Amino acid sequence: MAKVLEVNKLSISFTQYVQGLNRHDLKVISDLSLDVDEREIVAILGSSGSGKSLLAHSILGILPYNAQVTGELKFQGNVLTQDLKEKLRGKEICLIPQSVNFLDPLMKVSEQAIGECQNDREHDERKVKQREIFDKYGLDESVDDLYPFELSGGMARKVLLSTALMNNPVLLIADEPTPGLDSQSVKETIEDIKNLKDNGQSVLLITHEIDVALKTADRIAIFYSGYVIEINTVENFKNQQNLLHPYTQALIEALPKNGFKFTEGVQPLEVVSGCPYYENCPIRTDKCETSIPELVEHDGIMIRCFSYEEGNDGT
């Protein structure tokens, strides 16, 4: 199956100046690698504020001016240069932003979905398509003339989704689409995203909600302290023994159905010299303190742990 998106060793840092002219580089994403196939939903699962949204902004080419980026991004086999990102975003690559504040408070939602048009004919054609998509997601004609402040949280999310779908994107990036929604709206959002796959589209889902990732995605990339530490299938998450990284196992143990088992420690805020999970890891070795493991494949699973390096069976 062809790959729609490839992220190879992406690192993102920000140049900051503290106490006058003292320059400081804050590294937020390190050595991030993953891919998304045709008709696939891949979730990036990590804690709030861990830098997940920066991946979306990097793909779209909307990082702030002080961002320093290394690594490579490809879309349908083509390297994503800044020019190509600007050409594709809003068309073949679309974003469902995490905040409804992305909606213009002074414009009716139907006109926001339709977007800029060259002439009346194009506007009329896009109006028909806008109404079809709104109908598909349960937004009747009364919604067309509403302003964002008149929408419920669930309706606003559906407007954002509908707007992103107006140009039939090949890849849809859903950035935290469920926070603040009631349980019914969360359920509807999950179904909406899964339907995109059925319609032939690919989805990169960014979330900190384990349950949403498990119910929506085909594969889940576990994000920890700026690193992807494991990429595994949702099917394997049904059996904890099929999860390789200690942090991934700890996440599942912390679910309500597993008794809220807590793990001591916190994610490091600054760059560390060794494995970012070293302080909390139950299987750490001296090597883990000073060296960072590569993301390698083990039985079809991508894992960042010295226990699964070449010649080691993970036991």
PyMOL commands that set and color helices and strands:
alter all, ss='L'
color gray80, all
select helices_A, chain A and resi 52-60+82-88+100-102+109-114+120-136+141-143+148-150+153-165+183-198+210-216+235-238+240-242+246-253+256-258+278-280+286-290+306-308
alter helices_A, ss='H'
color red, helices_A
select strands_A, chain A and resi 3-18+22-37+41-45+67-75+78-79+93-96+171-175+202-207+219-224+227-233+295-298+301-304
alter strands_A, ss='S'
color yellow, strands_A
deselect
rebuild
show_as cartoon
